Amino acid sequence: MGGGTYGICSDGANIWVTIAARNTVSKLRASDGSLVGTYAVGAYPVAVCFDGANIWVANSGAQAGSVASVSKLRASDGASLGTYTVGDYPKAICFDGANIWVVNSDSNNVTKLRASDGASLGTYTVGDYPKAICFDGANIWVANSSGVSGTVSKLRASDGASLGTYTVGRNPSGICFDGANIWVTSSRNDTVSKLRASDGASLGTYAVGDQPEGVCFDGANIWVTNAVSGTVSKLRASDGAFLGTYTVGTFPQAICFDGANIWVAHSDSVTKL
């Protein structure tokens, strides 16, 4: 695909991949991986999510003279529906059922946008250099990657109120929800941590590959991309038992589940498992 594939998500029928250096997002048919279309977005897009009808893209602005933003595209045809201003270096993005949440890494905060029209509903402080985000059905969880020990912030989705900060491994880089628990990769420790979503209690820490980055849940198992190893680890969500390691392309980062298969974005291409 070329140009650096950093973000990936599924809309239920298609896979959307950000192509950072080309300022585009590509749409692949999930059934066979064929290219459906490529659409222009903002400067250096690095993350993407689906809101049930539309695709939202975090454009980091990581190019000289570029501006950070969020793009909204109609999923059916890729038509541009709007561009919205957020904080500095938007790095991650998620949907809470009504609103879009954007991690602003260089601002140490997150922005909440109304999905229907992109209106800003608030900006909320989290930890240092937030890097990943997920929604648990009621709350927003943010992985803060800076510091000797990484942390995770928990915010109430309805109003952004801070509900707690929890210590995990160093440089947490990816985060996901399994229906009961939060899983966080720690790229400096080569581990993934499991936190109980109700209170943030630590339920376990599990070894994976070298420099784990992205993480996702397939309904039964946790999948983790190991950037330096060029692999993906599979763990049983119930107890963290190691179930296998799979070789993918160079420097895998983002990962998603389409309801049947796992998709991994790495360097300049994607792999379907």
VMD Tcl script that draws the C-alpha trace (Angstrom):
set ca {
  {0.00 0.00 0.00}
  {2.94 2.29 0.72}
  {3.15 5.46 2.74}
  {2.96 4.03 6.27}
  {-0.14 2.17 7.48}
  {-0.64 3.27 11.08}
  {-4.37 3.02 11.80}
  {-6.95 0.35 11.01}
  {-10.63 -0.35 11.75}
  {-13.58 -2.35 10.44}
  {-16.99 -1.04 9.44}
  {-18.46 -4.54 9.44}
  {-17.96 -5.14 5.74}
  {-14.79 -3.25 4.92}
  {-11.41 -2.46 6.46}
  {-10.22 1.13 6.63}
  {-6.49 1.86 6.77}
  {-4.73 5.19 7.19}
  {-1.86 5.86 4.76}
  {0.05 8.49 6.71}
  {2.59 9.81 4.21}
  {-0.02 10.09 1.45}
  {-2.64 11.87 3.60}
  {-5.24 9.30 2.60}
  {-7.31 6.45 3.97}
  {-7.92 3.27 1.97}
  {-11.03 1.07 2.05}
  {-10.54 -2.68 1.55}
  {-13.32 -5.23 1.16}
  {-13.03 -7.54 4.18}
  {-14.09 -10.66 2.30}
  {-11.13 -10.66 -0.07}
  {-8.95 -7.63 0.77}
  {-9.55 -5.96 -2.59}
  {-9.17 -2.18 -2.74}
  {-12.54 -0.42 -2.87}
  {-11.28 3.14 -2.79}
  {-8.75 5.65 -1.47}
  {-9.86 8.99 -0.05}
  {-8.07 12.19 0.87}
  {-8.06 13.26 4.52}
  {-5.89 15.62 6.57}
  {-2.17 15.74 7.26}
  {-0.48 12.49 8.28}
  {-3.45 10.37 9.41}
  {-2.56 7.82 12.10}
  {-5.83 6.52 13.58}
  {-9.34 5.66 12.41}
  {-12.69 4.53 13.85}
  {-16.26 3.77 12.71}
  {-19.41 5.25 14.25}
  {-21.97 2.96 12.63}
  {-22.36 5.10 9.53}
  {-19.23 7.18 9.12}
  {-15.45 6.89 9.34}
  {-13.47 9.26 11.54}
  {-9.76 9.82 10.99}
  {-7.25 11.43 13.34}
  {-4.83 13.52 11.28}
  {-1.76 14.06 13.44}
  {-0.37 16.99 11.47}
  {3.10 15.46 11.81}
  {4.46 17.26 8.76}
  {6.15 20.66 8.49}
  {3.54 23.41 8.26}
  {0.63 20.97 8.70}
  {-2.38 21.36 10.98}
  {-3.83 18.63 13.18}
  {-7.48 17.77 12.56}
  {-10.13 15.07 12.45}
  {-11.82 14.09 9.17}
  {-15.31 12.59 8.84}
  {-16.08 10.43 5.79}
  {-19.29 8.67 4.79}
  {-18.47 4.97 5.02}
  {-20.64 3.98 2.07}
  {-18.71 6.01 -0.50}
  {-15.89 7.87 1.28}
  {-17.45 11.29 0.71}
  {-15.99 14.00 2.94}
  {-18.53 15.18 5.53}
  {-16.36 17.55 7.53}
  {-13.03 18.45 9.10}
  {-12.79 19.42 12.76}
  {-10.12 21.06 14.89}
  {-8.87 19.25 17.98}
  {-5.70 19.45 20.11}
  {-2.05 18.96 19.28}
  {-0.99 15.72 17.61}
  {-4.19 13.66 17.65}
  {-2.94 10.11 18.01}
  {-5.96 7.87 18.68}
  {-9.73 7.95 18.27}
  {-12.83 6.01 19.37}
  {-16.64 6.10 19.33}
  {-18.84 5.85 22.45}
  {-22.17 5.27 20.73}
  {-22.97 8.96 20.36}
  {-19.69 10.87 20.39}
  {-16.15 10.70 19.05}
  {-13.24 10.89 21.46}
  {-9.82 12.03 20.23}
  {-6.51 11.66 22.06}
  {-4.36 14.79 21.72}
  {-0.91 13.46 22.58}
  {0.99 16.74 22.72}
  {-1.80 18.51 24.63}
  {-2.15 15.81 27.32}
  {-5.91 15.79 26.90}
  {-8.80 14.29 24.98}
  {-11.48 16.04 22.94}
  {-15.12 14.93 22.74}
  {-16.94 15.64 19.47}
  {-20.63 15.04 18.79}
  {-20.72 12.42 16.05}
  {-23.77 13.89 14.33}
  {-22.15 17.21 13.48}
  {-18.61 17.29 14.90}
  {-19.41 19.95 17.48}
  {-16.89 20.09 20.32}
  {-18.49 19.00 23.60}
  {-15.45 19.34 25.82}
  {-11.74 18.81 26.35}
  {-10.53 16.82 29.34}
  {-7.08 16.50 30.90}
  {-5.52 13.05 31.17}
  {-1.93 11.89 31.78}
  {1.31 12.70 30.00}
  {1.47 11.91 26.29}
  {-1.77 9.95 25.90}
  {-1.45 7.46 23.09}
  {-4.47 5.11 22.96}
  {-8.16 5.12 23.85}
  {-11.16 2.80 24.19}
  {-14.77 2.78 25.45}
  {-16.19 0.23 27.87}
  {-19.89 0.96 27.42}
  {-19.97 3.70 30.05}
  {-16.47 5.09 30.42}
  {-13.50 6.20 28.35}
  {-10.07 4.71 29.06}
  {-6.88 6.46 27.93}
  {-3.35 5.03 27.95}
  {-0.77 7.66 28.96}
  {2.63 6.62 27.68}
  {5.05 9.07 29.28}
  {6.87 8.67 32.61}
  {8.78 5.94 34.43}
  {5.53 4.05 35.00}
  {2.75 4.38 32.49}
  {-0.79 5.11 33.58}
  {-4.34 4.68 32.39}
  {-6.99 7.36 32.92}
  {-10.68 6.52 33.32}
  {-13.22 9.19 32.38}
  {-17.00 9.07 32.61}
  {-18.20 9.30 29.02}
  {-21.30 11.34 29.84}
  {-19.40 14.34 31.19}
  {-15.66 13.60 31.06}
  {-15.31 13.47 34.84}
  {-12.15 11.75 36.04}
  {-12.93 8.44 37.74}
  {-9.41 7.24 38.42}
  {-5.82 6.81 37.28}
  {-4.19 3.37 37.32}
  {-0.56 2.34 37.00}
  {0.43 -0.14 34.29}
  {3.73 -0.99 32.61}
  {6.08 1.45 30.93}
  {4.98 3.23 27.76}
  {1.44 1.88 27.38}
  {0.72 2.02 23.66}
  {-2.53 0.16 23.01}
  {-5.79 -0.38 24.88}
  {-9.02 -2.33 24.38}
  {-12.10 -3.61 26.26}
  {-13.13 -7.27 26.36}
  {-16.64 -6.80 27.77}
  {-15.50 -6.89 31.39}
  {-11.84 -5.88 31.50}
  {-9.39 -3.42 30.01}
  {-6.22 -4.67 28.31}
  {-3.20 -2.38 27.95}
  {0.05 -3.07 26.11}
  {3.31 -1.85 27.69}
  {5.85 -1.51 24.91}
  {8.87 -0.99 27.21}
  {8.07 -4.06 29.33}
  {7.00 -6.42 26.51}
  {3.79 -7.17 28.41}
  {0.06 -6.65 28.35}
  {-1.85 -5.77 31.53}
  {-5.43 -6.73 32.40}
  {-7.47 -4.32 34.55}
  {-10.97 -4.87 35.89}
  {-13.11 -2.22 34.22}
  {-15.35 -1.68 37.24}
  {-12.57 -0.44 39.52}
  {-9.24 -0.58 37.66}
  {-7.88 -3.39 39.81}
  {-4.95 -5.25 38.27}
  {-5.93 -8.80 37.30}
  {-2.66 -9.86 35.69}
  {0.32 -9.02 33.52}
  {1.28 -11.30 30.65}
  {4.40 -11.54 28.51}
  {4.06 -11.05 24.76}
  {6.59 -10.17 22.04}
  {9.12 -7.39 21.60}
  {7.60 -3.89 21.83}
  {3.85 -4.60 21.92}
  {1.81 -1.79 20.40}
  {-1.77 -2.48 19.32}
  {-4.35 -4.72 21.00}
  {-7.85 -5.93 20.15}
  {-10.50 -8.43 21.30}
  {-12.17 -11.02 19.07}
  {-14.97 -12.06 21.43}
  {-12.89 -14.69 23.21}
  {-9.21 -13.81 22.83}
  {-6.84 -10.86 23.01}
  {-4.53 -10.14 20.08}
  {-1.38 -8.02 20.45}
  {0.95 -6.65 17.78}
  {4.67 -6.91 18.61}
  {6.36 -4.19 16.58}
  {9.99 -5.23 16.81}
  {9.26 -8.96 16.66}
  {7.08 -8.59 13.55}
  {4.54 -10.88 15.17}
  {1.10 -11.00 16.74}
  {0.45 -12.75 20.07}
  {-2.88 -14.41 20.93}
  {-3.96 -14.72 24.58}
  {-7.11 -16.23 26.07}
  {-9.06 -13.32 27.55}
  {-10.43 -15.28 30.50}
  {-7.06 -16.04 32.06}
  {-4.33 -14.57 29.84}
  {-3.08 -17.99 28.76}
  {-0.75 -17.83 25.78}
  {-2.36 -19.39 22.69}
  {0.12 -18.65 19.91}
  {2.38 -16.29 17.98}
  {1.89 -15.45 14.31}
  {4.37 -13.82 11.95}
  {3.14 -10.79 10.02}
  {4.93 -7.95 8.23}
  {7.56 -5.51 9.42}
  {6.78 -3.36 12.46}
  {3.10 -4.21 13.04}
  {1.23 -1.58 15.02}
  {-2.54 -1.25 14.68}
  {-4.88 -4.24 14.80}
  {-8.64 -4.82 14.54}
  {-11.25 -7.58 14.35}
  {-13.91 -7.63 11.62}
  {-16.22 -10.20 13.20}
  {-14.44 -13.13 11.59}
  {-10.78 -12.26 11.06}
  {-7.94 -10.25 12.55}
  {-6.38 -7.46 10.47}
  {-2.93 -6.05 11.18}
  {-1.42 -2.84 9.82}
  {2.36 -2.97 9.43}
  {4.80 -0.71 7.60}
  {3.29 -0.37 4.13}
  {0.70 -3.16 4.02}
  {-1.90 -5.13 5.99}
  {-2.20 -8.80 6.91}
  {-5.40 -10.77 7.41}
  {-5.30 -13.67 9.92}
}
mol new
graphics top color blue
foreach p $ca { graphics top sphere $p radius 0.5 }
foreach p [lrange $ca 0 end-1] q [lrange $ca 1 end] { graphics top cylinder $p $q radius 0.2 }
display resetview
